[in-house]
């Protein structure tokens, strides 16, 4: 193992000399003028620009951006996955964004909050549906609960459940104005 390491170091030195020799007359004077502080400042500047830049959201190729440590890029990616209907990947990207937070600036906080609100909304709606279904078990002929369950089910794309709840509410009170409005709004688009 040590022999391989020594050979690799020797090979790297030889290769470095062969690459460096032709450009030495041009590079040497430049290296004398460039100070280490300028190089470090440039790298820090590049890092700041990269972390503040949103990048692009390309969900199909699963690319976050050219700066993969950007919280905003991961939050944007979570929104992209959510908009394309993949909740699991959206939650995973949101988790990655939260892991990357080192300093909480206003822009980072705002983009994370926006993404979390959007991605966590179906989870909140499902919990609300569960609580309303418990109420419905106690009072199965409660029209307003049935209408609320219709709207909540429709929001998370459970159209069959929404249709079922609406039919029960319509059966209980077919002439109610609220029932008719919900029927027109939701089921005219289906």
C-alpha positions as CSV (number, residue, x, y, z in Angstrom):
1,X,0.0,0.0,0.0
2,X,2.8,2.4,0.9
3,X,4.6,1.6,-2.4
4,X,1.5,2.5,-4.4
5,X,1.3,5.8,-2.5
6,X,4.9,6.6,-3.2
7,X,4.5,5.7,-6.9
8,X,1.4,7.9,-7.1
9,X,3.2,10.9,-5.6
10,X,6.2,10.4,-7.9
11,X,3.9,10.1,-10.9
12,X,1.9,13.3,-9.9
13,X,5.1,15.3,-9.6
14,X,6.4,14.2,-13.0
15,X,3.0,14.9,-14.6
16,X,2.9,18.3,-12.8
17,X,6.3,19.3,-14.1
18,X,5.3,18.3,-17.7
19,X,2.2,20.3,-17.5
20,X,3.8,23.3,-15.7
21,X,6.9,23.6,-17.9
22,X,5.3,25.0,-21.0
23,X,3.2,27.6,-19.1
24,X,5.9,28.5,-16.6
25,X,7.1,31.7,-18.3
26,X,3.5,33.1,-18.3
27,X,2.2,31.7,-15.0
28,X,5.3,32.5,-12.8
29,X,5.0,36.3,-13.0
30,X,1.3,36.1,-12.4
31,X,1.7,33.9,-9.3
32,X,4.2,36.4,-7.9
33,X,1.6,39.3,-8.2
34,X,-1.4,37.4,-6.9
35,X,-1.7,37.3,-3.2
36,X,-3.3,34.6,-1.2
37,X,-5.8,37.1,0.3
38,X,-7.1,37.8,-3.2
39,X,-7.6,34.1,-3.9
40,X,-9.4,33.5,-0.6
41,X,-11.5,36.6,-1.0
42,X,-12.6,35.5,-4.5
43,X,-13.5,32.0,-3.2
44,X,-15.6,33.5,-0.3
45,X,-17.3,35.9,-2.8
46,X,-18.1,33.0,-5.1
47,X,-19.5,31.0,-2.2
48,X,-21.7,33.9,-1.1
49,X,-23.0,34.5,-4.6
50,X,-23.7,30.8,-5.1
51,X,-25.6,30.5,-1.8
52,X,-27.7,33.5,-2.4
53,X,-28.6,32.7,-6.0
54,X,-31.7,30.6,-6.5
55,X,-30.5,28.5,-9.3
56,X,-33.0,26.7,-11.4
57,X,-35.6,24.1,-10.6
58,X,-35.5,21.2,-13.0
59,X,-37.5,18.5,-11.5
60,X,-37.2,16.0,-14.4
61,X,-33.4,15.9,-14.1
62,X,-33.4,16.2,-10.3
63,X,-30.9,19.1,-10.5
64,X,-31.0,21.5,-7.6
65,X,-28.7,24.2,-9.1
66,X,-25.1,24.8,-9.8
67,X,-24.7,25.4,-6.0
68,X,-26.1,22.3,-4.3
69,X,-25.6,23.7,-0.8
70,X,-28.1,26.5,-1.3
71,X,-31.1,26.3,1.1
72,X,-33.2,28.4,-1.3
73,X,-32.5,26.0,-4.1
74,X,-33.6,23.0,-2.1
75,X,-36.7,24.9,-0.9
76,X,-37.5,25.7,-4.5
77,X,-36.9,22.2,-5.5
78,X,-39.3,21.0,-2.8
79,X,-41.9,23.3,-4.3
80,X,-41.2,22.0,-7.8
81,X,-41.6,18.4,-6.7
82,X,-44.8,19.3,-4.8
83,X,-46.2,21.1,-7.9
84,X,-45.5,18.0,-10.0
85,X,-47.4,15.8,-7.5
86,X,-44.6,14.0,-5.8
87,X,-45.1,14.6,-2.1
88,X,-42.4,12.2,-0.9
89,X,-39.6,13.8,-2.9
90,X,-40.9,17.3,-1.9
91,X,-40.6,16.4,1.8
92,X,-37.1,14.9,1.2
93,X,-35.9,18.1,-0.4
94,X,-37.5,20.1,2.4
95,X,-35.6,18.0,4.9
96,X,-32.3,18.6,3.0
97,X,-33.0,22.3,3.0
98,X,-33.5,22.3,6.7
99,X,-30.3,20.4,7.2
100,X,-28.3,22.9,5.2
101,X,-29.4,26.0,7.3
102,X,-26.4,27.5,8.9
103,X,-27.4,31.1,9.2
104,X,-31.0,32.1,9.1
105,X,-31.3,35.2,7.0
106,X,-34.6,36.8,6.0
107,X,-34.5,35.3,2.5
108,X,-33.7,31.8,3.7
109,X,-36.4,32.0,6.3
110,X,-39.0,33.2,3.9
111,X,-38.2,30.6,1.2
112,X,-38.2,27.8,3.7
113,X,-41.5,29.0,5.3
114,X,-43.1,29.2,1.9
115,X,-42.0,25.7,0.9
116,X,-42.9,24.2,4.3
117,X,-46.4,25.7,4.3
118,X,-47.0,24.4,0.8
119,X,-45.5,20.9,1.2
120,X,-47.0,20.3,4.7
121,X,-50.5,21.4,3.7
122,X,-51.8,18.0,2.6
123,X,-50.6,16.5,5.8
124,X,-52.5,19.1,7.8
125,X,-55.6,18.6,5.7
126,X,-55.4,14.8,6.3
127,X,-55.3,15.4,10.1
128,X,-58.2,17.7,9.8
129,X,-60.2,15.1,7.8
130,X,-59.5,12.5,10.5
131,X,-60.9,14.8,13.2
132,X,-64.0,15.7,11.2
133,X,-64.6,12.0,10.4
134,X,-64.6,11.3,14.2
135,X,-67.3,14.1,14.5
136,X,-69.2,12.5,11.7
137,X,-69.2,9.1,13.4
138,X,-71.0,10.7,16.4
139,X,-73.4,12.8,14.2
140,X,-73.7,11.1,10.8
141,X,-76.4,13.5,9.5
142,X,-74.5,16.7,10.1
143,X,-74.6,18.5,6.7
144,X,-71.9,21.1,7.4
145,X,-69.4,18.5,8.4
146,X,-70.1,16.6,5.2
147,X,-69.6,19.7,3.2
148,X,-66.3,20.5,5.0
149,X,-65.1,16.9,4.3
150,X,-66.1,17.4,0.7
151,X,-63.9,20.5,0.4
152,X,-61.0,19.0,2.3
153,X,-61.0,15.8,0.2
154,X,-61.2,17.8,-3.0
155,X,-58.2,19.8,-1.9
156,X,-56.0,16.7,-1.6
157,X,-57.3,15.3,-4.9
158,X,-59.4,12.5,-3.3
159,X,-62.3,13.1,-5.8
160,X,-64.2,9.9,-5.1
161,X,-64.3,10.6,-1.3
162,X,-65.3,14.2,-2.1
163,X,-68.1,13.0,-4.3
164,X,-69.3,10.6,-1.7
165,X,-69.4,13.2,1.1
166,X,-71.2,15.7,-1.3
167,X,-73.8,13.2,-2.3
168,X,-74.6,12.5,1.4
169,X,-74.8,16.2,2.1
170,X,-77.0,16.8,-1.0
171,X,-79.3,13.9,0.1
172,X,-79.7,15.5,3.5
173,X,-80.5,19.0,2.3
174,X,-80.8,19.3,-1.6
175,X,-82.2,22.8,-1.6
176,X,-79.6,24.4,0.6
177,X,-77.7,27.2,-1.1
178,X,-74.3,26.2,0.3
179,X,-74.7,22.6,-1.0
180,X,-75.6,23.9,-4.4
181,X,-72.7,26.3,-4.6
182,X,-70.2,23.6,-3.6
183,X,-71.7,21.3,-6.1
184,X,-71.3,23.9,-8.9
185,X,-67.8,24.9,-7.9
186,X,-66.3,21.5,-7.4
187,X,-68.2,19.1,-9.6
188,X,-68.6,21.3,-12.7
189,X,-64.9,21.1,-13.2
190,X,-64.7,17.2,-12.9
